[in-house]
């Protein structure tokens, strides 16, 4: 009886609230068709222009920080963003894994699940859409953790442009010139040029810079159909400074030294000159054409990147071509929309692996690199990865109900071959030549691996009222190992996930609310095992279980002032997993996954005055988490990491002051512990500020 009365009260309340104007927030990512976010049977977050304009936007961290269920960090404020959604992406040592990343709806995730963010020009971003949970049904294998769609400014919007100049401490600069104009009947072009850089001298070997140029020649047909093209060139340099080491056996405690003095020492690990230096050309062409009840959206894209990447033990010098074709068609009928299509992607990568040329050796072991210059050739490898997939989804809308039913079939083939003359031996701490029992795959080697994944999904939305919508879904996803993981462990299996989720969404002129409760069961999840000296191995965990609750909401106290809160509870455990420690197989059943905090909070307040004055403050809390799979020790996380932005806009001018880590907290963005007990802390940036001046024309 009480439950019935409570439900009637909720309906009456929501009906009365519906008399006011609703706020419409639209997503094109979650269902591949334009739909209001409250009508999507999944957890969706949209970061809009208002927030982006109040952030430095040096990287995606500035846009996505504070979204519940999204763990995002940056080591040096460059494009080295580490991104995890509901635990997916945890295994990644660099780049983004298990998450599909789109640029204007075009996949930029490689066929083997790796996404590099080097060529995403953050100065061009208009909004970012985040879909949490498996979305392999529509976007294919390797989107088991979710999908992120980075949407840039459109040349169709307006004639004109702007120039932005931003300066900050540590010689931080973020400059941007944008201009768009029609060239004739139906023809438009957009041009964007940007420069981002920072010396980041708060710690050694920590600089980055990137230069980017983008052209968007496009055509608008008389019926509203569009042909959009995107051409970008990027040259980027990023130094990776390594971690602060705590090793009782060697009597090293760099973390305590940093906490005591505030000075960040150079890493005590040998690899002190790691980095990523890249040159990238990306091109995509997308047609969106309506033919009666049909809408067709063919997309072709090419990505060429050259990558000089000093890492642990060796230097990678890669040359890669990626080709893709994505075709989608929507058929609108009396019951709803039928969406189908196919995807083909091919990755051809040639990589040479070199010794570090300049090293310091003590007692036969390398104790330090002296530069990032390459020495003798160790290995030459070719990796070919081909992905092919086909999908179909029926969306039915009748009265208060929306039902999505779909499935997808994907096939991914890896072909890896090469020749190895030598390698770095972690057991010996130095380079060895083939043949040597401490290294694998000496001389000529070749392996092929093919994975097949079927990903069905069903989602339901019930409109309890114009304001309150309920949803639920059962969705599946799959993730292949990356080619580099297969190189180290060719026996890795396909990781599969099934997600059960329910939630409530409310949209109103004064407030919005999103809640999600989910249970994810993962089979053969690829996890990393950190061995002594930082050597990372990859293996399959038999089963893991992820339970979580996510809440985010905002409320307008009065015109111009919004306050908001988000919270994520993440209970992730190994159910069937054992890892090799030395030569012993040790069970980790019942242990929590490392790095993911059980509790994560974010609070914000944003104010805009009709005079042009604006203000935003956001504070984030990252709870404690275990450092390793063994759950031997916890890192305490951090509390109230705060950023503020103050700005003023008048006519064509805009001025803003932005401060990150306002209270100058000394914290770590990541802490790991290897199987020998050595801990490694990656310190977060100190308090930084920047001033930006913009002029629109």
C-alpha positions in Angstrom: 0.0 0.0 0.0 2.8 2.4 0.9 4.6 1.6 -2.3 1.4 2.4 -4.3 0.9 5.7 -2.5 4.6 6.6 -3.0 4.4 5.9 -6.8 1.2 7.9 -7.1 2.9 10.8 -5.3 5.9 10.6 -7.6 3.6 10.7 -10.7 1.6 13.6 -9.3 4.8 15.5 -8.5 6.4 14.9 -11.9 3.1 15.8 -13.7 3.0 19.1 -11.9 6.6 19.8 -12.6 6.1 19.1 -16.3 4.0 22.2 -16.6 7.3 24.1 -16.8 9.6 24.0 -19.8 11.9 20.9 -20.0 15.6 21.2 -20.9 16.3 19.1 -24.0 19.7 17.5 -24.2 20.4 15.5 -27.4 22.8 12.7 -28.1 23.7 11.1 -31.5 26.2 8.6 -30.1 24.2 6.2 -27.9 21.8 5.0 -30.6 23.5 6.3 -33.8 20.4 8.5 -34.4 19.6 11.9 -32.9 17.6 11.3 -29.7 17.0 13.2 -26.4 19.2 11.7 -23.6 16.2 10.9 -21.5 14.9 8.7 -24.3 18.1 6.6 -24.4 18.1 3.3 -22.5 21.7 3.8 -21.3 23.8 6.1 -19.1 24.7 9.1 -21.2 26.6 12.3 -20.2 26.9 15.4 -22.5 29.6 18.0 -21.8 28.5 21.2 -23.5 30.1 24.4 -24.7 29.3 26.3 -21.5 31.6 24.1 -19.4 34.3 23.7 -22.1 34.7 27.5 -22.4 35.5 27.7 -18.6 38.3 25.1 -18.8 41.9 25.4 -20.1 41.2 22.6 -22.5 44.8 21.4 -22.8 43.4 17.8 -23.0 40.2 15.7 -22.6 40.8 15.6 -18.8 39.5 19.2 -18.6 36.3 18.1 -20.3 35.5 14.8 -18.6 36.7 15.3 -15.0 33.8 14.9 -12.6 31.6 12.5 -14.7 30.6 9.6 -12.4 31.9 6.3 -13.6 34.7 8.0 -15.6 38.2 7.8 -14.1 40.5 10.2 -16.0 43.9 11.5 -15.2 46.8 13.3 -16.8 50.5 13.0 -15.8 51.8 16.3 -17.2 48.7 18.1 -18.5 49.6 17.1 -22.1 47.7 14.7 -24.3 48.8 11.6 -22.3 45.3 11.2 -20.8 44.6 7.9 -19.1 40.9 7.1 -19.5 38.8 4.4 -17.7 35.0 3.9 -17.8 33.5 1.6 -15.3 36.9 -0.2 -15.0 37.3 -0.7 -18.7 40.7 0.6 -19.8 42.4 -0.3 -16.6 45.0 -2.5 -18.3 46.2 0.3 -20.6 49.8 1.4 -19.9 49.5 4.2 -22.5 46.7 5.3 -24.8 43.1 4.4 -24.4 41.8 0.8 -24.5 38.4 -1.0 -24.4 36.6 2.3 -25.1 35.5 3.4 -28.6 36.5 7.0 -29.3 34.8 8.9 -32.2 35.7 12.2 -33.8 32.5 13.7 -35.2 31.0 10.1 -35.3 34.1 8.7 -37.1 35.9 5.9 -35.3 39.5 6.8 -34.4 40.0 3.7 -32.3 42.4 1.2 -34.1 41.1 -2.3 -34.9 43.1 -3.7 -32.0 41.4 -1.4 -29.5 44.1 1.3 -29.1 43.2 4.9 -29.3 45.8 7.7 -29.4 44.6 11.2 -28.6 47.6 13.0 -30.1 45.6 14.4 -33.0 42.4 15.4 -31.2 42.5 19.2 -31.3 40.9 20.2 -28.0 40.6 23.8 -29.1 38.1 22.8 -31.8 35.8 20.8 -29.5 32.1 21.9 -29.3 30.8 19.2 -27.0 31.7 15.7 -25.8 29.2 12.8 -25.5 30.0 9.9 -23.2 28.0 6.6 -23.3 28.9 4.4 -20.3 28.7 0.6 -20.4 29.0 -1.9 -23.3 28.0 -0.5 -26.7 29.4 -3.2 -29.0 26.0 -3.7 -30.6 26.2 -0.4 -32.5 29.9 0.5 -32.4 31.6 -2.9 -32.5 34.1 -4.9 -30.7 36.4 -2.9 -28.4 33.7 -0.6 -27.1 32.9 -2.9 -24.2 33.6 -0.1 -21.7 31.7 2.7 -23.5 31.8 5.2 -26.3 33.1 8.8 -26.3 32.2 11.1 -29.2 34.3 14.2 -29.6 32.2 16.7 -31.6 34.0 19.7 -33.2 32.7 23.0 -34.5 30.8 22.8 -37.8 31.7 25.1 -40.7 27.9 25.3 -41.4 27.2 27.2 -38.2 28.2 30.8 -39.0 30.5 33.0 -41.0 33.4 34.4 -39.0 35.8 33.1 -36.3 37.9 34.0 -33.3 41.4 34.2 -32.0 42.3 32.9 -28.5 45.6 33.6 -26.7 46.3 31.8 -23.4 49.3 32.1 -21.2 50.1 30.5 -17.9 52.9 29.5 -15.5 55.5 26.9 -16.4 55.5 28.6 -19.9 52.1 27.1 -20.6 50.6 28.4 -23.8 47.3 27.6 -25.6 46.7 29.6 -28.8 44.0 29.1 -31.3 42.8 30.7 -34.6 39.5 29.6 -36.1 37.6 30.9 -39.2 34.7 29.6 -41.3 33.0 31.0 -44.3 30.8 30.0 -47.3 32.6 29.8 -50.6 29.6 29.7 -52.9 26.2 28.1 -53.1 26.3 25.3 -50.7 30.0 25.2 -50.2 31.6 26.0 -46.8 35.0 25.8 -45.3 36.3 25.8 -41.7 40.0 26.4 -40.8 41.6 25.9 -37.4 45.2 26.3 -36.2 46.4 25.8 -32.7 49.5 25.6 -30.6 49.6 24.0 -27.1 52.8 23.8 -25.0 54.1 23.6 -21.4 57.6 23.3 -20.0 56.0 21.7 -16.9 59.3 22.3 -15.1 57.7 21.3 -11.7 59.4 18.0 -12.5 62.3 16.8 -14.7 61.7 15.6 -18.3 58.1 16.8 -18.5 57.7 19.1 -21.5 55.1 18.8 -24.2 54.0 20.8 -27.3 51.7 20.2 -30.2 51.0 22.1 -33.4 47.8 21.3 -35.3 46.1 22.5 -38.5 42.6 21.5 -39.5 40.5 22.1 -42.7 36.8 21.3 -42.9 35.7 21.7 -46.6 32.0 20.8 -46.6 28.8 21.1 -48.8 25.2 21.6 -47.8 22.6 20.3 -50.2 19.3 22.1 -50.8 17.3 19.4 -49.0 19.5 19.8 -45.9 21.7 16.8 -46.6 25.4 17.4 -45.9 28.8 16.2 -47.1 31.4 16.9 -44.4 35.2 16.5 -44.7 37.8 16.8 -42.0 41.5 17.0 -42.7 44.0 17.5 -39.9 47.8 17.5 -39.6 49.5 17.2 -36.2 53.0 17.3 -35.0 53.5 16.6 -31.3 56.2 16.0 -28.7 55.5 14.6 -25.2 58.1 13.7 -22.5 57.1 11.1 -20.0 58.9 11.7 -16.7 58.4 8.3 -15.0 57.2 7.5 -11.4 58.6 8.3 -8.0 59.9 5.0 -6.5 59.5 3.7 -3.0 61.8 0.7 -2.6 62.8 -0.3 1.0 65.4 -2.8 -0.2 67.3 0.0 -2.0 66.4 2.5 0.7 64.7 4.8 -1.8 61.6 6.8 -0.8 61.1 9.5 -3.4 57.4 9.9 -2.5 58.2 11.0 1.1 60.8 13.3 -0.3 58.3 15.0 -2.5 55.7 15.3 0.3 58.3 16.7 2.6 60.0 19.2 0.3 57.5 19.8 -2.5 60.3 19.2 -5.0 59.7 16.4 -7.5 63.0 14.4 -8.0 63.9 12.5 -11.2 62.6 9.0 -11.2 64.9 6.4 -9.6 63.9 3.9 -12.3 66.4 3.4 -15.2 64.1 4.7 -17.9 64.4 8.5 -17.5 63.9 9.6 -21.1 60.6 8.0 -22.1 58.3 10.0 -24.4 56.0 10.0 -27.5 56.9 12.1 -30.5 54.4 11.8 -33.4 53.4 13.2 -36.7 49.9 12.4 -37.8 47.7 13.0 -40.9 44.0 12.2 -40.4 41.3 12.5 -43.1 37.6 11.6 -43.0 34.7 12.2 -45.4 31.1 11.7 -44.3 27.9 12.0 -46.4 24.5 12.3 -44.6 21.8 12.0 -47.3 18.0 11.5 -46.9 16.2 9.6 -49.6 12.5 9.4 -48.7 12.2 7.3 -45.5 15.9 6.3 -45.8 18.9 8.1 -44.4 22.3 6.9 -45.6 25.6 7.8 -43.8 28.7 6.4 -45.5 32.0 7.4 -44.0 35.6 6.8 -45.2 38.7 7.7 -43.2 42.5 7.4 -43.3 44.9 7.9 -40.5 48.7 7.9 -41.0 51.0 8.3 -38.0 54.7 8.1 -37.4 55.6 7.5 -33.8 59.0 7.6 -32.0 58.2 6.2 -28.6 61.0 5.5 -26.0 59.5 3.1 -23.4 60.7 0.7 -20.8 63.7 -1.2 -22.1 63.6 -0.1 -25.7 62.7 2.6 -28.3 59.8 2.0 -30.7 59.9 3.7 -34.1 56.5 3.0 -35.8 55.0 3.9 -39.2 51.3 3.1 -39.4 48.5 3.4 -42.0 44.9 2.9 -40.9 42.0 2.7 -43.4 38.3 2.6 -42.5 34.9 2.4 -44.0 31.7 2.8 -42.0 28.2 2.6 -43.6 25.0 3.3 -41.8 21.4 3.4 -43.0 18.3 4.4 -41.0 14.8 3.5 -42.2 12.0 5.4 -40.5 8.7 3.5 -40.4 5.4 3.7 -38.6 6.7 1.9 -35.5 10.1 3.7 -35.2 13.5 3.4 -36.8 15.5 0.4 -38.2 19.2 1.1 -38.1 21.8 -1.1 -39.8 25.2 -1.1 -41.4 28.7 -2.5 -41.6 32.3 -1.5 -40.7 35.6 -2.4 -42.2 38.9 -1.3 -40.7 42.5 -2.2 -41.5 45.7 -1.3 -39.6 49.1 -1.9 -41.2 52.0 -1.1 -38.8 55.7 -1.4 -39.3 57.8 -1.0 -36.2 61.6 -1.0 -35.5 62.7 -1.5 -31.9 66.0 -0.1 -30.8 68.3 -0.1 -27.8 68.8 3.1 -25.9 72.1 4.5 -27.3 73.2 6.3 -24.2 73.0 4.3 -21.0 74.8 4.0 -17.6 75.7 0.5 -16.6 76.7 -0.5 -13.0 77.4 -4.2 -12.1 76.3 -5.3 -15.5 72.8 -3.7 -15.2 71.4 -0.6 -16.8 70.8 1.9 -14.0 70.0 5.0 -16.1 69.4 6.2 -19.6 71.2 9.4 -20.6 69.2 10.4 -23.6 66.3 9.2 -25.8 68.6 8.6 -28.8 68.3 5.2 -30.4 71.1 2.7 -30.6 71.4 -0.7 -32.3 68.4 -2.4 -33.9 66.8 -5.1 -31.7 63.7 -6.1 -33.7 61.7 -5.4 -36.8 58.0 -6.2 -36.7 55.0 -5.9 -39.0 51.4 -6.0 -37.6 48.3 -6.3 -39.7 45.0 -6.1 -38.0 41.7 -6.3 -39.9 38.2 -5.7 -38.4 34.9 -6.4 -40.2 31.5 -6.1 -38.5 27.8 -5.9 -39.4 25.0 -4.6 -37.1 21.2 -4.2 -37.0 19.0 -2.5 -34.4 15.2 -1.9 -34.3 13.9 1.0 -32.3 10.2 0.9 -31.6 8.3 3.9 -30.0 4.7 3.3 -29.0 3.1 5.6 -26.4 5.2 5.8 -23.3 7.5 3.0 -24.4 10.7 2.9 -26.4 12.3 -0.4 -27.0 15.7 -1.0 -28.7 16.6 -4.5 -29.9 19.8 -5.1 -31.8 22.8 -7.4 -32.5 26.2 -7.2 -34.1 28.8 -9.7 -35.5 32.5 -8.7 -35.5 35.5 -10.6 -36.7 39.1 -9.4 -36.0 42.2 -10.9 -37.5 45.7 -10.3 -36.2 48.8 -11.1 -38.4 52.1 -10.4 -36.5 55.5 -11.3 -37.9 59.0 -10.1 -37.4 62.7 -10.8 -36.8 64.4 -10.3 -33.4 68.2 -9.9 -33.0 68.0 -9.2 -29.3 66.0 -7.6 -26.5 66.1 -6.1 -23.1 66.2 -8.8 -20.4 64.4 -7.8 -17.2 66.0 -10.7 -15.3 69.5 -9.6 -16.3 68.8 -5.9 -16.4 70.6 -5.3 -19.7 70.4 -6.1 -23.4 71.0 -9.6 -24.6 71.5 -11.1 -28.0 69.6 -14.0 -29.6 69.5 -16.8 -28.7 69.1 -16.2 -25.0 66.8 -18.1 -22.6 65.6 -14.9 -20.9 63.8 -13.6 -24.0 61.2 -15.0 -26.3 60.6 -15.1 -30.0 64.3 -15.0 -31.1 65.1 -14.7 -34.7 62.2 -15.1 -37.1 58.6 -15.4 -35.7 55.1 -15.3 -37.0 51.6 -15.7 -35.5 48.0 -15.3 -36.5 45.0 -14.9 -34.3 41.3 -14.4 -35.2 38.5 -13.5 -32.8 34.8 -13.6 -33.5 32.3 -11.7 -31.3 28.5 -11.6 -31.2 27.0 -8.7 -29.3 23.2 -8.6 -28.7 21.4 -5.9 -26.7 18.0 -4.9 -25.5 17.1 -1.6 -24.0 13.7 -0.2 -22.7 12.6 3.3 -21.8 9.3 4.0 -20.0 8.1 7.6 -19.8 6.6 7.7 -16.3 5.8 11.4 -17.0 7.1 14.2 -19.2 9.8 14.8 -16.6 10.7 11.4 -15.3 11.8 8.5 -17.5 12.8 5.0 -16.3 15.2 2.8 -18.3 16.8 -0.6 -18.3 19.1 -2.6 -20.6 20.9 -5.9 -21.0 23.9 -5.2 -23.1 26.9 -7.1 -24.2 30.4 -6.3 -25.4 33.7 -7.8 -26.3 37.3 -6.6 -26.3 40.3 -8.1 -28.2 43.8 -8.0 -26.8 45.9 -5.4 -28.5 48.6 -6.4 -30.9 51.3 -5.4 -28.4 49.6 -7.6 -25.7 49.4 -10.5 -28.1 53.1 -10.1 -28.9 53.9 -10.7 -25.2 51.2 -13.4 -24.7 49.8 -15.0 -27.8 47.4 -17.1 -25.8 45.2 -14.2 -24.7 41.5 -14.8 -25.1 38.7 -12.5 -26.2 37.2 -10.6 -23.2 33.4 -10.7 -23.0 31.1 -8.6 -20.8 27.4 -8.7 -20.1 25.8 -5.7 -18.4 22.5 -5.4 -16.5 21.5 -1.8 -15.8 18.5 0.2 -14.6 18.2 3.9 -14.0 16.1 7.0 -13.7 16.4 10.3 -15.7 14.7 13.6 -14.9 14.7 16.7 -17.1 13.2 20.0 -16.0 13.8 23.7 -16.6 15.3 24.0 -13.0 17.0 20.6 -12.5 18.2 17.5 -14.1 19.0 14.1 -12.5 20.6 10.9 -13.8 20.9 7.7 -11.9 22.3 4.3 -12.9 22.6 1.0 -11.1 24.5 -1.7 -12.9 26.0 -5.2 -12.6 28.7 -6.2 -15.1 30.0 -9.7 -15.4 33.3 -10.0 -17.3 34.8 -13.2 -18.6 38.5 -13.5 -19.5 39.2 -9.8 -18.8 42.7 -8.9 -19.8 44.6 -7.6 -16.7 48.1 -6.5 -16.2 50.5 -8.1 -13.7 53.4 -5.7 -12.7 56.5 -7.7 -12.1 59.8 -6.4 -10.5 61.5 -3.5 -12.3 58.1 -2.4 -13.7 57.9 -5.2 -16.3 54.2 -5.6 -17.2 52.7 -8.9 -18.3 49.2 -9.5 -19.5 46.9 -12.4 -18.7 43.3 -13.3 -18.7 41.3 -13.2 -15.4 38.8 -16.0 -15.4 35.9 -13.8 -14.1 35.5 -10.4 -12.7 32.3 -8.8 -11.3 31.6 -5.1 -11.3 28.7 -3.5 -9.3 28.1 0.2 -9.3 25.9 3.1 -8.6 26.2 6.5 -10.4 24.3 9.7 -9.6 24.6 13.1 -11.1 22.4 16.1 -10.9 22.2 19.8 -11.2 19.8 22.4 -9.8 19.2 26.1 -10.8 19.0 28.0 -7.5 18.1 31.2 -9.4 18.6 32.6 -12.9 22.3 32.3 -13.7 23.4 30.1 -10.8 23.6 26.3 -11.1 24.9 23.9 -8.6 25.6 20.2 -9.2 26.9 17.0 -7.7 28.0 13.6 -8.9 28.8 10.4 -7.1 30.1 7.0 -8.2 30.2 3.8 -6.1 32.3 1.1 -7.7 32.6 -2.4 -6.3 34.8 -4.3 -8.6 36.2 -7.8 -7.7 38.0 -10.7 -9.1 35.8 -13.8 -9.0 38.2 -16.3 -10.6 41.8 -15.1 -11.1 45.3 -16.2 -10.2 48.5 -14.5 -11.2 52.0 -15.8 -11.4 54.4 -14.2 -8.8 57.9 -15.4 -9.6 57.2 -19.0 -10.4 54.2 -19.4 -8.1 50.5 -19.2 -9.2 48.7 -17.1 -6.5 44.9 -16.9 -6.2 43.4 -13.4 -6.2 39.8 -14.6 -5.9 37.7 -12.1 -4.0 40.2 -9.3 -4.2 39.3 -5.8 -5.5 40.6 -4.5 -8.8 43.4 -2.0 -8.2 43.3 1.7 -8.9 39.5 2.1 -9.0 38.2 3.9 -5.9 35.0 2.6 -4.3 33.8 6.2 -3.8 34.3 9.2 -6.1 32.6 12.6 -5.7 32.4 15.9 -7.6 30.7 19.2 -6.7 30.4 22.3 -8.9 28.8 25.7 -8.9 28.5 27.9 -12.0 27.2 31.5 -12.2 26.6 33.7 -15.3 25.4 37.3 -14.9 23.7 39.2 -17.7 26.5 41.8 -17.6 28.9 39.2 -19.0 30.6 38.1 -15.7 30.8 34.4 -15.0 32.3 32.1 -12.4 32.7 28.3 -12.1 34.2 26.2 -9.3 34.5 22.4 -9.3 36.0 20.2 -6.6 36.7 16.5 -7.0 37.4 13.7 -4.4 39.0 10.4 -5.4 38.6 7.8 -2.7 41.2 5.2 -1.5 42.1 2.2 -3.7 44.3 -0.8 -3.7 47.7 -0.5 -5.3 48.0 -4.1 -6.6 46.0 -7.2 -7.5 47.1 -8.8 -4.2 45.3 -6.0 -2.2 48.4 -5.6 0.1 48.2 -1.9 0.5 45.9 1.1 -0.2 46.6 4.6 -1.5 44.4 7.2 0.3 43.4 9.1 -2.8 42.7 12.8 -2.5 40.1 15.2 -1.2 38.7 18.4 -2.7 41.0 18.9 -5.7 39.6 22.2 -6.8 39.6 24.3 -9.9 38.1 27.7 -10.5 37.4 29.9 -13.5 36.5 33.6 -13.5 35.6 35.4 -16.8 34.0 38.4 -18.3 32.6 38.8 -21.9 31.7 42.1 -23.5 30.7 42.3 -27.2 33.5 40.6 -29.1 36.0 40.2 -26.3 36.2 37.6 -23.6 38.8 37.4 -20.8 39.1 34.4 -18.4 41.4 33.4 -15.4 41.6 29.7 -14.7 43.3 28.0 -11.7 43.7 24.3 -11.3 44.6 22.6 -8.0 43.7 25.8 -6.2 45.0 24.6 -2.8 48.2 23.2 -4.2 47.6 19.7 -2.9 50.4 17.1 -3.1 48.8 14.0 -4.5 49.3 11.1 -6.9 47.3 10.5 -10.0 48.3 6.8 -9.9 50.0 4.5 -7.5 51.1 0.9 -8.4 52.9 -1.8 -6.5 54.8 -4.6 -8.2 55.0 -8.2 -7.1 58.3 -7.5 -5.3 56.7 -4.8 -3.1 58.2 -1.8 -4.9 55.7 1.1 -5.1 55.6 3.7 -7.8 53.8 7.1 -7.4 52.9 9.4 -10.3 52.6 12.9 -8.8 49.8 15.2 -9.9 50.4 18.7 -11.2 50.8 21.5 -8.6 48.7 24.7 -8.6 48.7 26.1 -12.1 47.0 29.2 -13.6 46.4 30.6 -17.0 44.9 33.7 -18.5 43.0 33.6 -21.8 41.9 36.5 -24.0 39.5 35.8 -26.9 38.3 38.0 -29.7 35.4 37.0 -32.0 35.0 38.4 -35.5 
